[in-house]
Amino acid sequence: MQIINRAETGGELVPFNANESDIKAEVDRRTAKAGYTTGNGECPCRTKIMNNGFGESKLNVWPRDKAGNLI
């Protein structure tokens, strides 16, 4: 809604002769300032599961009795 209000009230416009890399740099700077991305325009959180890949996977680490029930 803010974008529509800005457009109606004469908000920021991109000039036709603007360089594409300058526009991308400005978008990256603004989204990073708002906290949506990093300074490079990437997602600020991990997007895939990271693991070391060595040894047995420890998915179930809660203590259990011999029958497999939680203690």
matplotlib code that plots the C-alpha trace (Angstrom):
import matplotlib.pyplot as plt

x = [0.0, 2.9, 4.2, 0.9, 0.7, 4.2, 3.5, 0.4, 2.1, 5.2, 7.5, 10.9, 11.3, 14.2, 15.5, 15.4, 19.2, 20.1, 22.7, 21.3, 24.2, 23.6, 20.0, 20.8, 23.4, 20.8, 18.1, 20.6, 21.6, 18.0, 16.9, 19.9, 19.1, 15.5, 16.9, 15.4, 18.8, 22.5, 24.6, 25.1, 21.4, 21.4, 19.0, 20.1, 19.3, 20.7, 18.7, 20.0, 20.8, 24.5, 26.1, 29.6, 28.7, 31.0, 29.9, 26.4, 23.6, 22.3, 18.7, 17.3, 19.3, 16.7, 17.3, 15.2, 14.7, 15.2, 11.7, 12.4, 10.1, 11.2, 12.5]
y = [0.0, 2.3, 1.9, 2.9, 6.0, 7.0, 6.6, 8.8, 11.5, 11.8, 9.3, 8.2, 7.5, 5.8, 7.9, 6.2, 6.6, 4.9, 2.2, -1.3, -2.1, 1.2, 0.4, -3.1, -1.7, 0.8, -1.9, -4.2, -1.3, -0.5, -4.1, -4.7, -1.6, -2.8, -6.3, -8.3, -9.3, -9.1, -6.3, -8.6, -9.1, -12.6, -14.1, -13.4, -17.0, -20.3, -21.8, -25.4, -27.9, -27.9, -30.9, -32.4, -35.7, -37.8, -40.5, -41.6, -39.1, -38.1, -37.2, -38.7, -37.6, -37.7, -40.3, -43.4, -46.7, -50.2, -50.2, -46.9, -44.7, -41.3, -41.3]
z = [0.0, 0.7, -2.8, -4.3, -2.0, -2.9, -6.6, -6.3, -4.3, -6.6, -4.9, -6.2, -9.8, -11.7, -14.6, -18.0, -18.5, -15.2, -15.3, -14.4, -12.1, -10.2, -9.7, -8.5, -6.0, -4.7, -4.3, -2.5, -0.2, 0.7, 1.2, 3.4, 5.5, 5.9, 7.0, 4.1, 2.6, 3.3, 1.7, -1.4, -1.9, -0.5, 2.0, 5.6, 6.7, 5.6, 2.7, 3.0, 5.7, 6.5, 8.1, 8.3, 6.7, 9.0, 11.4, 12.4, 12.3, 15.7, 15.0, 18.2, 21.2, 23.9, 26.7, 26.2, 28.0, 26.5, 25.0, 23.2, 25.4, 26.6, 30.1]

ax = plt.figure().add_subplot(projection="3d")
ax.plot(x, y, z, "-o")
ax.set_aspect("equal")
plt.show()
